[in-house]
């Protein structure tokens, strides 16, 4: 049996609507992308600083690998909870997300390796600029994978109740 919904209050009617998928109450692609950029960008900036610090102690590729693993687990949990409307982060989703992180690791490592092949001793700012640019490019691909594959069930809710 369908229960009638109360009419919206005049105050609610004057508020702008949140971007949502039609009929689901879930955030739309633009809202998800903005959240992804904010959360992923914050984790990415922290990862960038961590890679720089750790690379003073171990080879850069090893530092990047360690930071990529840690930041991927953290970012996947944040994206599960906040970016894609409160989905739960499961082992399956963490493993699927890890696949996109391997691609991101490959892109960032290749970009920094190419930089070192072109510039004998690049400075920290140049290295960070190349790393962050490569990470941003990889992030676009990662968003698509997370939204379309990993958290696809988080965006689709149950259908309308039976009549």
trRosetta pair geometry for C-beta under 8 A, 3 or more apart (Angstrom, degrees):
i j d omega theta_ij theta_ji phi_ij phi_ji
2 161 6.5 157 -94 79 76 120
2 163 6.8 -23 -31 -128 113 59
8 12 4.3 -121 -176 90 103 125
8 13 5.2 129 112 -60 122 83
9 12 4.6 95 54 6 79 102
9 13 7.0 -142 94 -8 42 87
10 13 5.5 -53 -147 33 35 115
10 14 6.7 29 157 -19 65 104
11 14 6.1 -61 -155 34 31 106
11 15 7.0 35 150 -27 63 102
12 15 5.8 -49 -154 22 38 113
17 20 7.4 -90 157 11 104 103
18 27 7.1 -73 153 -105 112 75
18 31 7.1 47 174 -92 90 154
19 27 6.2 50 92 -157 86 69
19 28 4.1 -86 151 28 102 117
19 30 5.6 -56 154 63 170 105
19 31 4.5 180 71 -35 116 116
20 24 6.5 -158 167 69 101 78
20 25 5.6 -32 -162 -141 146 20
20 26 5.9 125 -155 65 87 36
20 27 6.1 -69 -105 -104 61 25
20 28 5.7 -157 -114 -37 5 87
20 31 7.7 -3 -74 13 47 150
21 24 4.3 9 81 35 106 124
21 25 7.9 -32 56 35 77 23
21 26 5.0 0 24 66 110 95
21 27 7.6 41 -14 92 83 20
21 28 5.6 147 -58 -92 59 69
21 155 6.4 98 -23 178 154 96
23 160 7.4 -68 -170 -60 121 97
24 155 7.2 51 142 171 164 60
24 156 7.0 -98 -113 -131 143 35
24 157 4.8 148 -145 16 93 112
25 157 7.3 12 44 -7 92 155
26 85 4.6 -59 -143 -59 89 169
26 154 7.7 146 -142 136 139 69
26 155 5.3 153 137 -148 155 60
26 156 8.0 -80 7 -66 159 21
26 157 6.6 175 -35 -27 119 109
27 31 3.7 -117 -170 94 112 130
27 32 5.2 144 110 -53 117 78
27 35 7.3 49 128 -4 168 137
27 84 7.8 -134 52 -132 111 30
27 85 5.5 -174 12 -63 92 104
28 31 5.3 94 53 15 67 102
28 32 6.9 -128 104 -3 33 94
29 32 5.7 -60 -147 40 29 111
29 33 6.1 30 157 -22 66 108
29 147 7.1 68 -126 -167 83 152
30 33 5.7 -53 -145 35 30 111
30 34 6.5 31 156 -19 64 103
31 34 5.9 -52 -149 34 31 110
31 35 6.5 28 154 -14 63 107
32 35 5.8 -59 -150 41 31 110
32 36 6.0 36 152 -24 67 108
32 83 5.6 74 -155 173 75 81
32 84 6.2 43 -132 -89 117 61
32 85 8.0 -56 -90 -25 101 87
32 143 7.9 137 130 -165 99 104
32 147 6.1 108 133 -106 147 120
33 36 5.4 -51 -144 35 32 116
33 37 6.3 32 156 -20 65 103
33 143 6.3 55 -118 -170 78 146
34 37 5.9 -53 -148 35 29 110
34 38 6.4 25 155 -15 64 107
35 38 5.8 -57 -145 39 31 108
35 39 5.9 15 164 -4 69 112
35 79 7.8 129 124 -125 105 66
35 82 5.8 -158 -174 132 128 93
35 83 4.2 172 113 -114 119 68
36 39 6.4 -62 -138 48 22 98
36 40 5.2 9 170 -4 64 123
36 79 6.5 38 -111 -118 79 108
36 83 4.9 75 -72 -140 70 136
36 139 7.7 151 148 174 106 102
36 143 5.0 89 154 -114 160 109
36 146 7.4 157 -119 71 129 140
36 147 7.9 -60 -64 -53 149 110
37 40 6.2 -55 -120 51 18 102
37 41 5.3 23 168 -24 59 118
37 139 7.7 94 -108 149 64 136
38 41 6.0 -54 -134 37 15 110
38 42 6.4 16 159 -19 56 108
39 42 5.9 -57 -150 34 27 110
39 43 6.5 20 156 -10 64 107
39 75 6.8 134 137 -142 99 77
39 78 4.7 -178 -174 138 133 130
39 79 6.4 170 98 -73 144 68
39 82 6.2 145 -68 81 148 129
39 83 6.0 -111 32 -58 144 109
40 43 5.8 -57 -145 43 32 107
40 44 5.8 37 153 -25 67 111
40 75 5.7 61 -110 -149 71 125
40 79 7.3 32 -61 -70 96 112
40 139 5.6 135 142 -144 141 122
40 142 7.5 153 -137 95 149 132
40 143 7.7 -101 -14 -73 163 94
41 44 5.3 -53 -140 38 29 116
41 45 6.3 31 159 -20 65 101
41 139 7.9 52 -71 -144 67 165
42 45 6.0 -50 -147 32 28 107
42 46 6.6 25 153 -12 61 106
43 46 5.8 -58 -151 41 33 111
43 47 6.1 36 150 -22 67 108
43 71 5.2 136 164 -161 107 99
43 74 5.8 173 -130 103 129 114
43 75 4.5 -170 86 -79 170 100
43 78 6.9 -170 -47 26 134 151
44 47 5.4 -53 -143 37 31 113
44 48 6.3 38 154 -26 64 102
44 71 7.3 98 -87 180 42 144
44 132 7.1 106 150 -130 116 80
44 135 5.3 145 -153 147 124 140
44 136 7.9 99 171 -70 164 63
44 139 7.0 -36 -74 -76 148 135
45 48 5.5 -47 -148 29 32 116
45 49 6.8 31 153 -14 62 101
45 132 7.8 29 -95 -114 65 119
46 49 5.9 -55 -154 37 33 109
46 50 6.3 33 149 -19 66 109
46 71 7.3 166 86 -109 97 114
47 50 5.4 -56 -145 40 33 113
47 51 6.2 38 155 -24 68 102
47 67 4.9 127 -157 162 87 115
47 68 7.3 77 -162 -82 135 44
47 70 7.8 168 -110 81 97 95
47 71 4.1 -1 -85 -75 128 156
47 135 7.8 161 84 -131 126 153
48 51 5.8 -49 -146 31 28 111
48 52 6.6 29 154 -18 61 105
48 128 5.9 81 178 -143 121 95
48 131 6.0 141 -127 111 99 129
48 132 5.9 7 -99 -74 147 94
48 135 7.3 -112 -72 -1 105 161
49 52 5.8 -55 -152 35 32 112
49 53 6.4 28 153 -15 66 108
50 53 5.8 -57 -147 40 32 109
50 54 5.9 23 159 -12 68 113
50 63 7.9 -176 131 177 73 98
50 67 4.8 153 103 -118 117 124
50 70 7.8 -90 134 74 162 135
50 71 7.7 176 49 -54 143 116
51 54 6.0 -61 -138 45 26 105
51 55 5.8 32 160 -28 64 111
51 60 7.4 51 175 -157 99 76
51 63 5.2 116 -150 134 64 109
51 64 5.4 38 -132 -90 122 63
51 67 4.8 -101 -71 21 81 163
51 131 7.0 -170 85 -164 151 157
52 55 5.9 -54 -143 31 23 114
52 56 7.5 32 153 -27 55 96
52 124 6.3 63 -143 -151 128 108
52 127 7.6 130 -103 101 98 123
52 128 6.7 -10 -71 -80 129 105
53 56 6.2 -51 -171 15 35 112
53 57 7.9 10 144 -2 61 104
54 57 5.9 -67 -165 40 47 105
54 58 6.2 -23 161 37 84 101
54 63 3.8 156 106 -138 108 109
54 66 6.5 -134 171 69 161 129
54 67 6.4 -174 27 -48 148 113
55 58 6.9 -79 -121 68 33 62
55 59 7.4 -25 -142 150 74 21
55 60 4.5 26 -132 -103 120 69
55 63 4.2 -116 -70 28 68 165
55 64 7.7 35 -76 -39 109 76
57 63 7.6 122 57 -84 81 116
58 62 4.6 -84 142 87 122 126
58 63 5.3 155 75 -56 99 87
58 66 7.9 66 68 1 149 137
59 62 4.7 84 66 11 86 106
59 63 7.0 -156 94 -7 41 88
60 63 5.6 -57 -147 39 33 112
60 64 6.1 34 155 -20 68 106
60 112 6.4 -134 145 135 142 145
61 64 5.6 -52 -145 37 30 113
61 65 6.4 34 153 -23 63 104
61 109 5.7 57 -121 -135 88 119
62 65 5.6 -50 -147 33 32 113
62 66 6.5 30 156 -16 65 105
63 66 6.0 -57 -148 37 30 108
63 67 6.2 20 158 -11 65 112
64 67 6.0 -61 -142 44 27 106
64 68 5.9 34 157 -27 65 110
64 105 6.4 134 141 -147 105 87
64 108 6.2 -170 -159 107 133 120
64 109 5.8 158 104 -81 158 91
64 112 7.5 -166 -68 27 149 151
65 68 5.7 -55 -145 34 26 114
65 69 6.7 27 157 -20 62 102
65 105 6.5 60 -103 -151 61 136
66 69 6.1 -54 -154 31 30 109
66 70 6.6 19 155 -9 64 109
67 70 5.9 -58 -146 43 34 107
67 71 5.7 24 161 -12 70 114
68 71 6.1 -59 -134 45 24 103
68 72 5.9 29 162 -26 62 111
68 101 5.7 141 170 173 101 107
68 104 6.9 171 -142 94 117 103
68 105 4.6 39 -138 -88 168 108
68 108 7.8 -179 -84 48 122 139
69 72 6.0 -59 -147 32 23 111
69 73 6.7 20 158 -16 60 105
69 101 7.6 113 -94 143 39 146
70 73 6.2 -58 -154 34 29 107
70 74 6.5 21 154 -11 64 111
71 74 5.6 -57 -145 44 35 111
71 75 5.7 32 158 -18 70 111
72 75 5.9 -54 -135 42 27 107
72 76 6.0 29 162 -22 63 108
72 97 6.2 159 178 131 100 106
72 98 6.1 93 146 -104 146 62
72 101 3.9 1 -106 -100 141 154
73 76 6.0 -55 -145 35 24 110
73 77 6.6 23 156 -17 59 107
73 94 6.5 23 -120 -146 73 115
74 77 6.0 -61 -155 36 29 109
74 78 6.4 24 153 -15 66 109
75 78 5.6 -55 -146 39 34 111
75 79 6.0 32 157 -18 69 107
75 97 7.9 -174 92 174 92 136
76 79 5.8 -54 -142 40 29 109
76 80 6.2 35 155 -24 63 105
76 89 5.7 114 131 -135 91 127
76 93 6.6 158 178 131 119 95
76 94 5.5 123 118 -113 157 65
76 97 4.2 111 -105 121 128 172
76 146 7.9 -158 -121 -117 75 124
76 150 8.0 -94 -141 165 103 153
77 80 5.7 -52 -147 32 29 113
77 81 6.4 15 159 -8 63 110
77 89 4.7 -77 -109 -13 60 166
78 81 6.2 -66 -148 43 27 101
78 82 5.8 -28 176 29 68 114
78 83 7.0 65 126 -15 74 103
79 82 7.0 -76 -120 58 20 75
79 83 4.0 -29 -145 31 66 132
79 84 6.0 42 159 -2 78 101
79 97 7.9 155 58 -117 136 139
79 146 6.0 -38 155 -177 151 151
79 151 7.2 -129 138 -40 104 149
80 83 7.6 24 -15 44 16 90
80 84 6.3 -36 -127 52 31 109
80 86 8.0 13 147 178 62 17
80 87 4.8 -99 -163 85 74 87
80 88 6.2 2 167 155 126 13
80 89 3.7 -167 11 -62 168 87
80 93 6.4 96 -92 127 125 152
80 151 6.8 -168 -110 -97 64 123
80 154 7.4 -156 -147 -87 65 157
81 86 6.1 14 -157 -117 47 45
81 87 7.5 -114 -72 57 28 54
81 89 7.2 -47 -37 -24 82 105
82 86 7.7 49 -79 -66 28 53
83 146 7.7 21 106 132 140 139
83 151 7.9 138 95 39 99 174
84 87 4.9 -19 103 7 108 121
84 146 7.2 -135 -50 149 136 104
84 147 7.1 -173 -97 -107 115 64
84 151 4.0 -21 -173 159 169 154
84 154 4.5 67 144 103 114 144
84 155 6.5 -78 -163 -58 95 86
85 154 5.9 158 63 156 93 101
85 155 6.9 114 29 -98 130 57
86 154 7.5 175 73 -163 51 111
87 93 7.6 155 133 -105 122 165
87 151 5.2 178 29 -143 166 104
87 153 7.5 116 -128 86 128 77
87 154 3.1 -53 -73 -110 132 133
88 93 7.9 157 104 15 60 147
89 93 5.5 -127 -150 82 56 129
89 94 6.2 70 173 -59 98 91
90 93 4.8 95 50 10 74 99
90 94 7.0 -133 97 -5 39 87
91 94 5.5 -54 -146 37 33 113
91 95 6.3 32 155 -18 66 105
92 95 5.9 -58 -151 37 28 108
92 96 6.4 26 152 -16 64 107
93 96 5.6 -51 -142 39 34 111
93 97 6.0 37 155 -20 65 107
93 150 5.3 95 -146 -174 83 99
93 151 6.9 57 -138 -73 126 72
94 97 5.7 -56 -147 39 28 113
94 98 6.4 40 149 -31 62 102
95 98 5.3 -45 -149 24 34 119
95 99 7.4 44 150 -24 58 92
96 99 5.9 -44 -168 18 38 114
96 100 7.7 28 144 -7 63 98
96 145 7.8 -171 154 157 93 105
96 149 6.5 -155 177 125 130 107
96 150 4.5 166 109 -105 129 95
97 100 5.9 -55 -161 37 45 106
97 101 6.3 46 142 -22 71 106
97 145 7.9 138 -118 116 51 114
97 146 6.5 37 -109 -98 92 97
97 150 5.6 64 -66 -121 78 157
98 101 5.2 -54 -147 37 39 116
98 102 6.5 48 152 -27 68 95
99 102 5.8 -45 -152 25 33 112
99 103 7.1 31 149 -13 60 101
99 145 7.4 -141 91 178 100 148
100 103 5.6 -50 -156 36 40 114
100 104 6.4 42 145 -20 67 104
100 141 6.9 -176 -153 119 102 89
100 142 4.5 120 158 -122 128 78
100 145 4.3 175 -85 78 133 154
100 146 6.7 -85 19 -47 167 82
100 150 7.7 -80 -7 -34 132 134
101 104 5.3 -51 -146 38 38 114
101 105 6.2 45 151 -23 68 101
101 142 7.4 60 -72 -116 52 125
102 105 5.6 -48 -147 34 31 115
102 106 6.5 35 151 -21 62 104
103 106 5.6 -52 -150 34 32 114
103 107 6.5 31 153 -18 65 105
103 138 6.5 170 118 -148 85 105
103 141 6.6 -92 120 112 137 138
103 142 7.6 -180 75 -74 112 84
104 107 5.7 -53 -147 36 33 111
104 108 6.3 24 158 -12 67 107
104 135 6.7 51 -171 -132 106 65
104 138 3.7 120 -121 157 77 140
104 139 7.2 63 -117 -62 125 52
104 141 7.7 -175 -74 71 82 110
104 142 5.9 8 -61 -60 124 127
105 108 6.1 -59 -144 42 27 103
105 109 5.9 24 160 -16 65 113
106 109 6.0 -58 -140 41 24 108
106 110 6.1 23 160 -18 62 111
107 110 6.0 -59 -145 38 24 109
107 111 6.3 25 157 -20 62 109
107 134 5.1 177 139 178 92 102
107 135 7.7 150 99 -83 112 36
107 137 6.4 -142 170 88 144 107
107 138 4.3 175 59 -72 148 118
108 111 5.7 -54 -146 35 31 112
108 112 6.4 23 159 -12 66 106
108 131 5.7 45 -158 -148 104 72
108 134 4.6 146 -102 108 57 126
108 135 5.5 31 -87 -68 119 78
108 138 6.5 -64 -40 -7 88 149
109 112 6.1 -59 -146 41 29 104
109 113 6.0 31 155 -20 66 110
110 113 5.6 -54 -142 39 30 113
110 114 6.2 33 156 -21 64 105
110 134 7.6 173 67 -144 78 144
111 114 5.8 -54 -149 35 28 111
111 115 6.5 33 150 -22 62 103
111 130 5.2 180 149 163 107 97
111 131 6.8 157 95 -94 122 39
111 133 7.1 -168 -171 80 153 92
111 134 3.6 -137 -2 -70 161 146
112 115 5.4 -47 -149 32 37 117
112 116 6.5 34 153 -15 66 103
112 127 6.4 46 -132 -155 101 88
112 130 6.0 135 -90 109 60 122
112 131 5.8 24 -70 -80 111 87
112 134 7.5 -104 -32 17 75 154
113 116 5.8 -56 -149 39 32 108
113 117 6.4 34 150 -22 64 106
114 117 5.5 -53 -147 35 33 114
114 118 6.3 22 156 -12 66 109
115 118 6.0 -68 -149 42 28 102
115 119 5.9 -27 172 31 70 108
115 122 5.4 -18 156 -27 111 162
115 126 7.0 163 -165 138 132 101
115 127 6.5 149 120 -110 155 64
115 130 4.7 -15 -65 -124 143 178
116 119 6.8 -69 -115 63 25 72
116 122 6.7 -104 -87 7 58 115
119 122 4.3 78 100 -66 133 93
119 126 7.0 -45 84 130 170 150
122 126 4.4 -116 -175 89 105 126
122 127 5.1 131 112 -57 119 86
122 130 7.7 -3 163 1 161 136
123 126 4.9 93 56 12 78 101
123 127 6.8 -142 97 -4 39 91
124 127 5.7 -58 -146 40 30 111
124 128 6.1 28 157 -18 66 109
125 128 5.7 -56 -144 39 29 110
125 129 6.2 34 154 -23 63 106
126 129 5.6 -52 -147 34 31 115
126 130 6.5 28 156 -15 64 104
127 130 5.9 -57 -150 38 30 108
127 131 6.1 29 153 -18 65 111
128 131 5.5 -54 -141 41 32 113
128 132 5.9 26 162 -15 68 109
129 132 6.1 -56 -139 40 24 104
129 133 6.2 25 159 -19 61 109
130 133 5.8 -56 -145 36 27 111
130 134 6.3 24 157 -15 63 108
131 134 6.0 -61 -151 39 27 107
131 135 6.1 25 153 -19 65 111
132 135 5.4 -52 -141 39 33 114
132 136 6.3 39 155 -24 65 101
133 136 5.8 -50 -150 31 30 112
133 137 6.7 29 152 -16 62 104
134 137 5.7 -54 -151 37 34 111
134 138 6.2 30 152 -14 67 108
135 138 5.6 -55 -143 43 32 110
135 139 6.0 44 151 -32 64 105
136 139 5.3 -49 -147 28 30 120
136 140 7.2 38 153 -24 60 93
137 140 6.1 -46 -162 20 34 110
137 141 7.4 25 147 -6 61 103
138 141 5.8 -58 -160 41 41 110
138 142 6.0 44 145 -24 72 109
139 142 5.2 -53 -141 38 35 116
139 143 6.3 44 156 -26 66 98
140 143 5.8 -47 -152 27 30 113
140 144 6.9 27 152 -14 60 103
141 144 5.8 -56 -155 35 35 111
141 145 6.4 32 151 -17 68 106
142 145 5.7 -55 -147 38 34 110
142 146 6.1 29 157 -16 68 108
143 146 5.9 -59 -145 40 27 107
143 147 5.9 17 162 -12 66 114
144 147 6.0 -60 -138 43 25 104
144 148 5.6 -4 173 5 65 120
145 148 6.6 -67 -127 50 18 92
145 149 5.3 -34 -171 32 60 121
145 150 6.4 51 138 -13 76 106
146 149 7.2 -58 -98 55 10 79
146 150 4.7 -41 -135 45 52 124
146 151 5.6 21 167 8 75 107
147 150 7.8 24 -8 47 17 84
147 151 6.3 -35 -113 61 31 101
147 152 7.4 77 152 -79 40 67
147 155 7.5 46 -164 -38 74 145
148 152 6.1 20 178 -79 27 109
149 152 6.1 -23 -131 -26 7 116
151 154 4.2 -33 -176 26 90 126
151 155 6.6 87 130 -24 86 93
152 155 6.1 -61 -160 32 36 107
152 156 6.9 9 154 -1 68 109
153 156 6.0 -67 -143 47 40 96
